[in-house]
Structure formats: structure tokens, C-alpha cells
Amino acid sequence: MTSQTRLIATSAISWIDGALFPWEALREETGVAVLVDGAQSAGAVAVDATSADFYTVSAQKWLCGPDGSGALYVREPEALRPRLISYPSQAEYDIAAATWVPKAGAARFDPVFAGATSVAGLEAALTGLPAGRFERARNLTALFRERLLAAGFDVVSEAGQGPLVSFRVHGEPAETVESLYDRGVVLRELPGTGLLRASVGWWNDEHDLERLLEGISAR
């Protein structure tokens, strides 16, 4: 970072090990605008996007929205001038005078009309999320991490972080992923790290954790 830095981009949660990044302090400490990638946080942990200048949301992950849906929070949309002028982004326009006035808020950045089905699906997903989901996922994550450690696995994810648990197994990670997939259990191999990552959501239960543990212990 230098005196010419205008934007800091960071993740809210590491996709490698679920670590929570202290991004809230970045803007205050640096005075530089902060863009937060919330793909692994929105829907997984409680989020206050208003502390960021920009906060992106990938809704098909933890929010259980349609593929390709998402959102971008902009704290001060009026401070930015859109680079693309489109019909949906205009509040007023005069073709003869070649002048236009952008819409208020983030709508001024809409390049095209949003897909109605995606928007409706995202709204349904957001209104259908159960209360207590963050606490449930947090408790299941802590339980799974403890069970892995008790079974002798090398767990790299720290306690009290996001609902992603990364660990090492004996043998080839890719073979473990394939074997568990055949059992109906989905893990992700993290290329170049030798790690497997489990995403623990509110939709899981202790039986799911048992199936996963049995699968990796049998190899």
C-alpha cells in the first residue's frame, strides 16, 4: 500500500480456512476506501455491510439464492459517476440535448434490467432463512472441529471463526473427495494446499458430521 492507493479489496472470510478478516478497521486506519468480498460471509455469519464502502454478496452460496444472483452494497453511490449510461440507470434524459440525470442510489449503476426470476428467487431465499441459523452453524462448526481434533486429524482452521473447516487427511485429498462423494458427502479439495474443506451450514445436523467423520476415518 502506498500514498497512491485508492481502494483496498479484501475478503470478509478466508475461503481457505474460514478465518475472519478484521476488515472493519481498514478504512479507519488507512483512510482508503474498502471493498469487501462477502461471498463466504453473507448468510454464513452476521454481517453489517455499512462499515464498508463496497460490499459484494454472492447469493447462491450461504444465502441459498438462485445461481448467478447477488448484490453490491455501495455506501455513497452519489459520490460515484457511472461509466455506463443505460436506460434503466436514468431518472431523466433529453435525447435532443444529449443530457441525462442518473437515478438516485445504487440504481444508477444498473447496466440492464435485472432478471425478474433471479430477483424473485433471491427475495424468497432471504425471507425463508430460519432464525437462529448463525448460532446453529457456529455450534455445528465447533463440534465438527472438536471431533476432528479428537480423531487425530490436523485441523488448520482456528476456533471461533467462520463455518469453514479445513484439515488434512492421510493419503491423497482428491481420492478422499471422490470416495466421500460416492457416499453422498461433498467436500472440497483446496488445490496446492493438501487440505480438504468442509462447509458447515445451518441445514446440516450431527448425523451429517458423523457421516463425514466416518468417511475420512475409514481411509
Rosetta silent file (secondary structure, phi, psi, omega in degrees, C-alpha in Angstrom):
SEQUENCE: MTSQTRLIATSAISWIDGALFPWEALREETGVAVLVDGAQSAGAVAVDATSADFYTVSAQKWLCGPDGSGALYVREPEALRPRLISYPSQAEYDIAAATWVPKAGAARFDPVFAGATSVAGLEAALTGLPAGRFERARNLTALFRERLLAAGFDVVSEAGQGPLVSFRVHGEPAETVESLYDRGVVLRELPGTGLLRASVGWWNDEHDLERLLEGISAR
SCORE:     score description
SCORE:     0.000 S_00000001
   1 L     0.000  135.897 -179.438    0.000    0.000    0.000 S_00000001
   2 L  -129.575 -177.750  178.288    1.281    3.481   -0.943 S_00000001
   3 L   -67.548  -14.232  179.737    0.089    7.090   -0.860 S_00000001
   4 L   -94.807   -1.409  179.953   -1.462    6.457   -4.281 S_00000001
   5 L   -67.052  128.746 -178.627   -3.647    3.564   -3.109 S_00000001
   6 L  -113.223  -17.567 -177.778   -7.314    4.386   -3.718 S_00000001
   7 E  -150.828  134.638  174.020   -9.026    1.097   -2.956 S_00000001
   8 E  -111.106  124.231  177.486   -8.343   -1.907   -0.721 S_00000001
   9 E  -107.942  130.165 -178.098  -10.063   -5.163   -1.702 S_00000001
  10 E  -148.733  159.276  174.661  -10.315   -7.916    0.892 S_00000001
  11 E   -89.170  151.972  174.152  -12.423  -10.929    1.785 S_00000001
  12 L   -78.619  -37.069  179.059  -14.618  -10.991    4.865 S_00000001
  13 E  -134.971  134.290  178.552  -13.854  -14.681    5.417 S_00000001
  14 L   -67.130  131.012  177.897  -10.951  -16.684    4.014 S_00000001
  15 L   -77.121  -11.268  179.381  -12.116  -19.355    1.593 S_00000001
  16 L   -80.035  -50.563 -173.995   -9.060  -21.400    2.588 S_00000001
  17 L  -133.779    6.198  177.569   -9.641  -21.858    6.322 S_00000001
  18 L    79.900   10.240 -179.129  -12.646  -19.755    7.322 S_00000001
  19 L   -65.477  137.471  176.273  -10.606  -17.087    9.130 S_00000001
  20 E   -84.059  124.468  178.879  -12.485  -13.859    9.821 S_00000001
  21 L   -90.038  134.699 -179.856  -10.614  -10.839    8.468 S_00000001
  22 L   -79.401   62.173 -173.728  -10.805   -7.630   10.576 S_00000001
  23 L   -72.057  -21.242 -176.254  -11.758   -5.526    7.569 S_00000001
  24 H   -59.751  -30.701 -176.194  -13.880   -3.080    9.594 S_00000001
  25 H   -84.898  -10.736 -174.091  -10.766   -1.326   10.900 S_00000001
  26 H   -61.478  -47.848 -176.297   -9.107   -0.939    7.496 S_00000001
  27 H   -65.214  -42.261 -179.640  -10.895    2.219    6.423 S_00000001
  28 H   -65.247  -38.928 -176.949  -10.447    3.933    9.779 S_00000001
  29 H   -77.359  -31.263 -173.218   -6.770    3.034    9.975 S_00000001
  30 H  -108.038  -25.186 -174.882   -5.879    3.836    6.367 S_00000001
  31 L    74.933    9.141 -178.858   -8.421    6.393    5.162 S_00000001
  32 L  -102.758  143.790  178.249   -8.681    4.364    1.946 S_00000001
  33 E   -60.895  143.277 -176.245  -11.954    3.061    0.518 S_00000001
  34 E  -121.101  128.793  173.250  -12.553   -0.638    1.260 S_00000001
  35 E  -109.399  124.213 -176.504  -14.264   -3.211   -0.958 S_00000001
  36 E  -109.128  127.964  173.035  -15.244   -6.405    0.855 S_00000001
  37 E   -84.936  108.063 -176.776  -15.813   -9.733   -0.868 S_00000001
  38 L  -100.237   23.519 -177.070  -18.691  -11.193    1.121 S_00000001
  39 L   -59.210  -37.627 -177.242  -19.071  -14.432   -0.836 S_00000001
  40 L   -99.693    5.629 -177.205  -18.205  -16.571    2.200 S_00000001
  41 L  -114.774  -44.705 -177.689  -19.809  -14.342    4.838 S_00000001
  42 E   -62.306  117.376 -177.428  -23.279  -13.231    3.729 S_00000001
  43 L    94.620  -16.264 -179.697  -25.653  -15.856    5.053 S_00000001
  44 L   -99.408  -37.640  178.090  -22.903  -17.634    6.995 S_00000001
  45 E  -137.137  164.530  176.847  -22.294  -15.088    9.755 S_00000001
  46 L   -65.209  133.995 -174.384  -23.982  -11.884   10.874 S_00000001
  47 L  -126.618  134.708  169.233  -22.951   -9.070    8.522 S_00000001
  48 L  -119.118   93.923 -174.716  -23.026   -5.282    8.839 S_00000001
  49 H   -71.630  -16.215 -173.480  -22.109   -4.117    5.355 S_00000001
  50 H   -68.511  -12.057  176.795  -22.471   -0.428    6.230 S_00000001
  51 H   -79.288  -13.746 -179.240  -18.945   -0.319    7.661 S_00000001
  52 L  -100.587  156.577  172.994  -17.540   -0.934    4.166 S_00000001
  53 L   -75.233  -37.618  177.264  -17.507    1.411    1.197 S_00000001
  54 E  -139.237  137.558  179.241  -18.457   -1.512   -1.042 S_00000001
  55 E  -137.879  119.871 -178.786  -19.708   -4.951   -0.023 S_00000001
  56 E   -99.575  146.325 -178.656  -20.349   -7.722   -2.537 S_00000001
  57 E  -129.597  126.837  173.491  -22.690  -10.654   -1.949 S_00000001
  58 E  -101.246  102.703 -166.924  -22.756  -13.961   -3.806 S_00000001
  59 L   -77.724  -17.257 -176.933  -26.282  -15.114   -3.047 S_00000001
  60 L   -78.936   -3.205  179.482  -26.127  -18.661   -4.393 S_00000001
  61 L   -89.485 -107.632 -173.500  -23.836  -19.740   -1.584 S_00000001
  62 L   -70.009  -20.967  179.377  -24.880  -19.387    2.063 S_00000001
  63 L   -82.923   -8.388  176.439  -27.996  -17.361    1.239 S_00000001
  64 L    62.009   31.698  177.887  -29.378  -20.276   -0.812 S_00000001
  65 L   -87.834  179.193 -179.990  -30.389  -17.974   -3.668 S_00000001
  66 L   -65.886  152.627  175.224  -30.514  -18.741   -7.397 S_00000001
  67 L   -57.495  136.543  177.686  -27.294  -19.317   -9.332 S_00000001
  68 L    84.708   -3.559  179.626  -25.869  -16.048  -10.602 S_00000001
  69 L   -90.015  157.770 -179.097  -27.770  -13.872   -8.120 S_00000001
  70 E   176.302 -168.764 -177.667  -26.097  -11.465   -5.762 S_00000001
  71 E  -156.192  157.432  174.762  -25.850   -7.883   -4.613 S_00000001
  72 E  -130.656  119.762  174.872  -23.468   -4.956   -4.293 S_00000001
  73 E   -92.507  130.672  177.527  -23.754   -2.502   -1.417 S_00000001
  74 E  -123.497  118.064 -173.860  -22.372    0.990   -2.117 S_00000001
  75 L   -67.854  -42.078 -178.436  -22.187    3.287    0.897 S_00000001
  76 L  -126.316   72.601 -175.866  -22.036    6.572   -1.033 S_00000001
  77 H   -62.097  -31.396 -178.515  -23.461    5.870   -4.509 S_00000001
  78 H   -69.148  -17.311 -179.543  -23.943    9.567   -5.295 S_00000001
  79 H   -79.745  -10.525 -178.632  -20.189   10.120   -4.942 S_00000001
  80 L  -111.538  140.604  177.282  -19.507    7.879   -7.945 S_00000001
  81 L  -102.561  125.059  179.547  -20.319    8.652  -11.541 S_00000001
  82 L   -61.339  142.042  177.570  -21.400    5.675  -13.643 S_00000001
  83 L   -89.289  -16.455 -179.607  -19.171    4.910  -16.617 S_00000001
  84 L  -118.592  125.394  177.317  -22.011    3.240  -18.499 S_00000001
  85 L   -99.106  122.478  179.755  -25.224    5.070  -19.351 S_00000001
  86 L  -134.407  163.505 -179.199  -28.186    2.766  -19.843 S_00000001
  87 H   -59.173  -45.504 -178.897  -31.939    3.168  -19.955 S_00000001
  88 H   -65.159  -19.978 -175.469  -32.531    1.506  -16.557 S_00000001
  89 H   -90.700   -3.639 -173.427  -29.968    3.783  -14.871 S_00000001
  90 E   -99.149  134.386  172.280  -31.553    7.098  -15.957 S_00000001
  91 E   -88.897  -39.767  177.499  -34.011    9.178  -13.936 S_00000001
  92 E  -143.256  150.229  175.700  -34.341   11.833  -16.652 S_00000001
  93 E  -155.370  151.411  177.871  -32.930   12.229  -20.121 S_00000001
  94 E  -130.584  105.542 -176.371  -33.178   14.587  -23.081 S_00000001
  95 L   -63.146  -41.657 -176.771  -32.197   12.992  -26.363 S_00000001
  96 L   -64.655  -40.350 -178.432  -32.135   16.288  -28.260 S_00000001
  97 L   -89.499   -5.916 -179.380  -29.892   17.989  -25.727 S_00000001
  98 L    55.995   44.603  177.310  -27.878   14.822  -25.083 S_00000001
  99 E  -123.916  157.012  179.201  -28.233   15.246  -21.325 S_00000001
 100 E  -154.833  155.546  176.833  -29.258   12.825  -18.609 S_00000001
 101 E  -122.713  122.756 -178.690  -29.737   12.601  -14.860 S_00000001
 102 E   -71.703  156.814  175.178  -28.872    9.308  -13.148 S_00000001
 103 L   -66.332  158.715  176.866  -31.245    7.622  -10.720 S_00000001
 104 L   -76.082  152.727  176.459  -30.657    8.050   -7.012 S_00000001
 105 H    73.064 -162.201 -174.898  -28.824    5.362   -5.084 S_00000001
 106 H   -70.762  -13.138  179.875  -27.253    2.239   -6.498 S_00000001
 107 H   -61.576  -21.802  179.399  -29.822    2.045   -9.317 S_00000001
 108 H   -66.707  -13.835 -179.360  -27.635    4.470  -11.277 S_00000001
 109 H   -99.078   -0.398 -178.776  -25.178    1.610  -11.807 S_00000001
 110 L   -70.819  114.748 -179.311  -27.678   -0.853  -13.317 S_00000001
 111 L   -78.672  -28.201 -179.204  -26.450   -1.575  -16.867 S_00000001
 112 L  -144.235  172.765  175.189  -29.519   -3.630  -17.803 S_00000001
 113 L   -69.137  135.319  178.825  -32.828   -4.658  -16.307 S_00000001
 114 L   -68.353  144.532  178.617  -32.341   -7.187  -13.531 S_00000001
 115 L   -65.224  120.396 -174.700  -33.635  -10.673  -14.236 S_00000001
 116 H   -61.531  -38.670 -178.388  -37.049  -10.850  -12.597 S_00000001
 117 H   -67.188  -39.357  178.769  -36.791  -14.558  -11.826 S_00000001
 118 H   -66.554  -41.529  179.496  -33.407  -14.165  -10.121 S_00000001
 119 H   -64.595  -43.598  179.371  -34.630  -11.218   -8.064 S_00000001
 120 H   -64.572  -40.300  178.684  -37.789  -13.090   -7.046 S_00000001
 121 H   -65.437  -39.832  178.643  -35.765  -16.182   -6.166 S_00000001
 122 H   -66.335  -41.940  178.377  -33.328  -14.171   -4.081 S_00000001
 123 H   -61.532  -42.525  179.005  -36.159  -12.434   -2.227 S_00000001
 124 H   -63.693  -39.452  179.499  -37.782  -15.794   -1.481 S_00000001
 125 H   -65.170  -42.819 -177.993  -34.473  -17.180   -0.223 S_00000001
 126 H   -66.058  -40.746 -178.993  -33.865  -14.208    2.054 S_00000001
 127 H   -76.442  -16.910 -178.020  -37.337  -14.299    3.576 S_00000001
 128 H   -95.481   -2.783 -179.930  -37.151  -18.070    4.028 S_00000001
 129 L   -68.651  133.541 -175.338  -33.931  -18.208    6.028 S_00000001
 130 L   -76.351  151.122  173.605  -34.606  -19.556    9.538 S_00000001
 131 L   -68.589  149.848  178.848  -33.992  -17.654   12.739 S_00000001
 132 L    77.978   10.603 -175.877  -31.040  -18.864   14.779 S_00000001
 133 H   -67.196  -35.928 -178.313  -29.151  -20.047   11.695 S_00000001
 134 H   -67.535  -43.846  179.744  -25.885  -18.345   12.630 S_00000001
 135 H   -65.038  -40.549  179.996  -25.800  -19.863   16.107 S_00000001
 136 H   -62.626  -47.952  179.698  -26.692  -23.293   14.747 S_00000001
 137 H   -63.232  -39.268  179.888  -23.928  -23.191   12.125 S_00000001
 138 H   -63.583  -42.929 -179.611  -21.449  -21.873   14.689 S_00000001
 139 H   -67.392  -42.049  178.796  -22.238  -24.680   17.135 S_00000001
 140 H   -65.571  -38.787  178.389  -22.033  -27.389   14.462 S_00000001
 141 H   -62.546  -45.843  179.314  -18.743  -25.970   13.192 S_00000001
 142 H   -62.202  -41.209  179.709  -17.250  -26.004   16.689 S_00000001
 143 H   -64.537  -43.799 -179.389  -18.460  -29.569   17.250 S_00000001
 144 H   -64.052  -42.489  178.875  -17.025  -30.789   13.953 S_00000001
 145 H   -61.398  -43.597  179.320  -13.675  -29.148   14.637 S_00000001
 146 H   -63.387  -40.018 -179.433  -13.514  -30.744   18.088 S_00000001
 147 H   -67.614  -37.278  177.015  -14.387  -34.163   16.689 S_00000001
 148 H   -62.980  -46.358 -179.894  -11.680  -33.873   14.023 S_00000001
 149 H   -63.225  -41.355 -179.762   -9.054  -32.975   16.612 S_00000001
 150 H   -64.436  -29.144  179.812  -10.167  -35.789   18.893 S_00000001
 151 L   -85.433   -0.882  175.974   -9.796  -38.222   15.980 S_00000001
 152 L    90.772   13.173  179.222   -6.209  -37.061   15.401 S_00000001
 153 L   -83.311  151.685  178.022   -6.670  -35.013   12.239 S_00000001
 154 E   -85.199  105.524 -177.628   -4.569  -31.928   11.515 S_00000001
 155 E  -101.716  122.982 -177.994   -7.066  -29.054   11.609 S_00000001
 156 L   -95.775  -17.711  179.118   -5.790  -25.711   10.319 S_00000001
 157 L   -75.727  130.459  179.387   -8.976  -23.709   10.925 S_00000001
 158 L   -77.631  158.210  177.914   -8.917  -21.824   14.210 S_00000001
 159 L   -71.093  151.242  174.757  -11.802  -21.960   16.677 S_00000001
 160 L    75.138   20.615  179.881  -14.400  -19.195   16.679 S_00000001
 161 L  -105.568 -150.418 -179.639  -14.039  -18.293   13.005 S_00000001
 162 L   -77.780  175.609 -175.240  -16.359  -18.812   10.028 S_00000001
 163 L   -82.992   35.972  174.439  -18.243  -22.050    9.202 S_00000001
 164 E  -115.679  127.389 -178.753  -15.450  -23.430    7.007 S_00000001
 165 E  -121.405  117.114 -179.315  -13.258  -26.163    8.481 S_00000001
 166 E  -109.616  139.917 -174.714  -10.060  -27.140    6.659 S_00000001
 167 E  -155.741  167.571  178.216   -7.991  -30.173    7.603 S_00000001
 168 E  -109.374  145.758  177.534   -5.529  -32.765    6.319 S_00000001
 169 L  -121.451  166.923  174.922   -6.211  -36.453    5.841 S_00000001
 170 L   -77.199  137.427 -179.973   -3.990  -39.458    5.272 S_00000001
 171 L    90.445 -168.837 -176.473   -3.495  -40.200    1.596 S_00000001
 172 L   -79.782  126.448  179.590   -4.459  -38.160   -1.443 S_00000001
 173 H   -57.694  -39.796 -177.590   -7.093  -35.467   -0.780 S_00000001
 174 H   -62.419  -37.598  179.106   -8.609  -35.900   -4.254 S_00000001
 175 H   -67.959  -36.395  177.299   -9.212  -39.597   -3.642 S_00000001
 176 H   -65.523  -42.480  178.252  -10.918  -38.819   -0.341 S_00000001
 177 H   -59.048  -45.372 -178.974  -13.181  -36.286   -2.040 S_00000001
 178 H   -65.067  -42.724 -179.551  -14.166  -38.835   -4.683 S_00000001
 179 H   -63.432  -43.345 -179.439  -14.780  -41.578   -2.124 S_00000001
 180 H   -70.160  -33.941  178.361  -16.975  -39.372    0.048 S_00000001
 181 H   -60.393  -38.759  177.751  -18.887  -38.076   -2.963 S_00000001
 182 H   -64.877  -20.528  178.545  -19.909  -41.653   -3.709 S_00000001
 183 L   -94.656    2.224 -178.992  -21.321  -41.752   -0.155 S_00000001
 184 L    84.939   18.654  178.880  -23.317  -38.568   -0.692 S_00000001
 185 L  -116.432  126.984 -175.996  -20.897  -36.344    1.213 S_00000001
 186 L  -106.818  121.016  172.171  -19.407  -33.321   -0.555 S_00000001
 187 L  -120.466  162.989  176.124  -16.013  -31.909    0.445 S_00000001
 188 E  -116.659  131.294  171.799  -13.787  -29.508   -1.417 S_00000001
 189 E   -85.620  134.349  178.490  -10.129  -30.091   -2.132 S_00000001
 190 E   -98.705  103.172 -172.871   -8.093  -26.887   -1.950 S_00000001
 191 L   -54.397  136.876  175.728   -5.541  -27.176   -4.783 S_00000001
 192 L    78.895    2.705 -177.225   -1.900  -26.818   -3.860 S_00000001
 193 L  -115.801  -20.255 -173.769   -2.521  -26.946   -0.107 S_00000001
 194 L    74.356   13.532 -175.777   -3.089  -30.621    0.687 S_00000001
 195 E  -105.785  151.066  166.473   -6.234  -29.526    2.525 S_00000001
 196 E  -110.992  146.768 -178.728   -9.848  -30.589    2.445 S_00000001
 197 E  -126.638  129.511  174.906  -12.531  -28.081    3.363 S_00000001
 198 E  -107.245  132.538  175.131  -15.947  -28.756    4.833 S_00000001
 199 E  -100.478  117.873 -174.925  -18.641  -26.081    4.714 S_00000001
 200 L  -104.457  109.630 -177.002  -20.909  -26.438    7.741 S_00000001
 201 L  -105.991  171.269  179.084  -24.314  -24.820    7.238 S_00000001
 202 L   -66.115  -19.666 -179.727  -27.449  -24.391    9.316 S_00000001
 203 L   -79.188  -10.275  178.031  -29.075  -27.057    7.109 S_00000001
 204 L   -83.557  168.039  174.682  -26.651  -29.690    8.416 S_00000001
 205 L  -143.064 -179.743 -176.766  -27.052  -31.767   11.563 S_00000001
 206 H   -64.848  -28.642  177.552  -24.912  -34.022   13.746 S_00000001
 207 H   -63.992  -38.772  177.077  -25.746  -37.023   11.574 S_00000001
 208 H   -61.676  -42.598  179.367  -24.105  -35.275    8.611 S_00000001
 209 H   -63.681  -39.416  178.833  -20.977  -34.691   10.676 S_00000001
 210 H   -62.982  -43.140  179.130  -20.910  -38.347   11.701 S_00000001
 211 H   -61.745  -41.097  179.390  -21.130  -39.488    8.081 S_00000001
 212 H   -65.559  -46.814 -179.312  -18.258  -37.205    7.135 S_00000001
 213 H   -62.737  -40.769  178.040  -16.098  -38.350   10.046 S_00000001
 214 H   -63.191  -39.362 -178.489  -16.794  -41.998    9.301 S_00000001
 215 H   -65.683  -42.941 -178.172  -15.862  -41.466    5.671 S_00000001
 216 H   -79.903  -26.592  179.483  -12.488  -39.846    6.311 S_00000001
 217 H   -74.654  -25.129 -177.341  -11.657  -42.162    9.225 S_00000001
 218 L   -78.544   -8.857 -176.277  -12.213  -45.249    7.074 S_00000001
 219 L   -96.136    0.000    0.000   -9.477  -44.249    4.649 S_00000001
